[in-house]
């Protein structure tokens, strides 16, 4: 599956970079083709092209700042925080792929096959995107991919 992602934090020096790296590595481990744009104080790195966005099956936004979503219209989108991407990139990617698969199934089954929004564990925003609810987000994620584990490996 082809995925695109945007990571963004207020400073944009370390956390958004770590989130992008984790999304790229995890996406590739899961067998997906993924391109990640990093937004921060230094500007935009690896900016997503219109072609990459048009061919993407799903979008992952891992941001603690506002990200313009208008260029991702008509593409299944999942929102999370930078912390989600650092600690649980696999969860974000799985949510995005599930959303893409369910939307493609909805299109092929017709308009009567839509799932009731109240029965889903994630909230649906007015623009059709999904974001993690505070209470349902996985806490901690894989500790071996966390900041402290990375620093420990780096310094040892």
C-alpha positions in Angstrom: 0.0 0.0 0.0 1.2 3.5 -0.8 1.2 5.9 2.2 2.2 9.5 2.7 2.7 11.2 6.0 3.4 14.6 7.5 5.2 15.1 10.8 5.2 18.5 12.5 6.0 19.8 15.9 6.4 23.4 17.2 10.2 23.4 17.2 10.7 20.9 14.4 14.2 20.1 15.3 14.2 16.6 16.9 10.8 15.1 17.6 9.3 15.6 14.1 12.5 14.0 12.6 12.3 11.0 15.0 8.6 10.6 14.2 9.3 10.7 10.4 12.1 8.2 10.7 10.0 5.8 12.8 7.1 6.1 10.3 9.4 5.3 7.4 11.1 2.4 9.1 7.9 0.9 10.4 6.1 1.4 7.1 8.8 -0.4 5.2 8.9 -3.2 7.8 5.2 -3.7 7.3 5.6 -3.8 3.5 4.3 -0.4 2.6 5.7 2.3 0.4 5.8 5.5 2.5 6.9 9.1 1.9 7.2 11.4 4.9 7.2 15.2 4.8 8.8 16.9 7.9 7.6 20.4 8.8 9.3 22.5 11.5 11.2 25.6 12.4 13.7 24.9 9.6 11.0 24.8 7.0 9.7 21.8 5.0 11.9 18.8 4.3 11.1 16.1 1.7 8.0 18.0 0.6 5.3 15.6 -0.8 4.7 16.1 -4.5 1.2 16.3 -5.9 1.9 13.0 -7.7 2.8 11.2 -4.5 -0.3 12.5 -2.8 -2.6 11.6 -5.7 -1.3 8.0 -5.8 -1.4 7.5 -2.0 -3.9 5.0 -0.6 -3.9 6.8 2.8 -2.4 9.7 4.7 -0.9 9.8 8.2 -0.7 13.2 10.0 1.5 13.1 13.1 1.5 16.7 14.3 1.4 18.9 17.3 0.8 21.9 15.1 -1.7 22.7 12.5 -1.1 21.1 9.1 -3.0 22.2 6.0 -5.2 19.3 5.0 -6.7 20.6 1.8 -4.2 18.9 -0.4 -5.2 15.5 1.0 -8.9 15.7 0.0 -10.5 12.4 -1.0 -7.7 10.4 0.6 -8.3 8.4 3.8 -6.6 10.3 6.6 -5.6 9.5 10.2 -4.4 12.1 12.6 -2.2 11.5 15.6 0.5 13.3 17.6 4.2 13.3 17.1 4.4 11.2 20.3 2.1 8.6 18.6 4.5 8.4 15.7 7.5 8.1 17.9 6.1 5.5 20.2 3.4 3.7 18.1 4.0 4.3 14.4 2.7 0.8 13.7 -0.6 1.7 15.3 -0.9 4.8 13.1 0.0 2.9 10.0 -2.4 0.1 10.8 -5.2 2.7 11.4 -4.5 4.3 8.0 -4.4 1.1 6.1 -7.6 -0.1 7.7 -9.3 3.2 6.9 -8.1 2.9 3.3 -9.3 -0.7 3.0 -12.7 0.2 4.6 -13.2 3.2 2.3 -12.4 1.1 -0.8 -14.9 -1.5 0.4 -17.5 1.1 1.1 -17.2 2.5 -2.5 -17.5 -1.0 -4.0 -20.5 -2.0 -1.8 -22.5 1.1 -2.4 -23.8 3.9 -0.1 -25.9 1.6 2.2 -22.8 -0.3 3.5 -21.4 2.6 5.6 -20.4 1.7 9.2 -22.2 3.6 11.9 -19.8 6.3 13.2 -20.8 5.7 16.8 -19.7 2.1 16.7 -16.1 2.9 15.7 -13.4 3.3 18.4 -12.0 6.4 16.7 -13.7 9.7 16.3 -14.6 11.0 12.8 -14.0 14.7 12.3 -16.4 16.8 10.2 -13.9 16.6 7.3 -14.0 12.8 7.2 -10.6 12.3 8.9 -10.1 10.2 11.9 -8.1 11.0 15.0 -7.3 9.0 18.1 -9.5 9.7 21.1 -7.7 10.6 24.3 -8.9 7.5 26.2 -8.3 4.9 23.4 -4.8 5.8 22.4 -2.3 3.2 23.1 0.0 4.4 25.9 3.7 3.8 25.6 3.9 1.8 22.4 7.0 -0.3 21.7 9.6 0.8 24.3 12.5 -0.4 22.1 11.6 2.4 19.6 11.2 5.1 22.2 13.4 8.1 22.8 15.1 6.7 25.9 15.9 3.3 24.2 17.3 5.1 21.2 19.5 7.4 23.4 20.6 4.4 25.4 21.7 2.5 22.3 23.4 5.7 20.9 25.4 6.3 24.1 26.4 2.7 24.8 
